[in-house]
Structure formats: C-alpha cells, structure tokens
C-alpha cells in the first residue's frame, strides 16, 4: 500500500498524468511551475522550480512516480497501477 498524498501532491501527479496523455512526454519542472496544459491553467503558478522539484521528489519517494535518466537529465513517469 502506498502512503497517502497531500492535496498539492495529488494535483501535480494528476497534472503529470494528463500532460503525458496529451503531449506524450514528461513535463519539465518549468512546465509544472507554469501549470498550463493546452492553454488552460490547471495548477496554481509556482514562482520557483525548487518547490515543484520538492513535490516531484516526494512523489518518487512514495513510489507514485518513476525516475529515469536520459543524457544526465531526469525525467519522470507515472507508476503503473495508479488508481485515479
């Protein structure tokens, strides 16, 4: 059983899943901070990428996201079997 998520963590996880479905790629930290998808504001705007990175790292530690590396840069995928 996975640990529970905070409201912000749920929002970011849902944003990442929706972004992957529409764009077929992982959002960058800057795109998570902007919170826009198809010219619609999905998330509240974050002023610093470090806050988005902290949420993403928490999701990885709780096994909701999988971290992979490509050319020295991380990208994140939503873990399989995620109940939405």
Helices and strands as residue ranges (DSSP letters): H 7-23, H 29-34, E 36-37, E 40-41, H 49-61, E 65-70, E 73-78
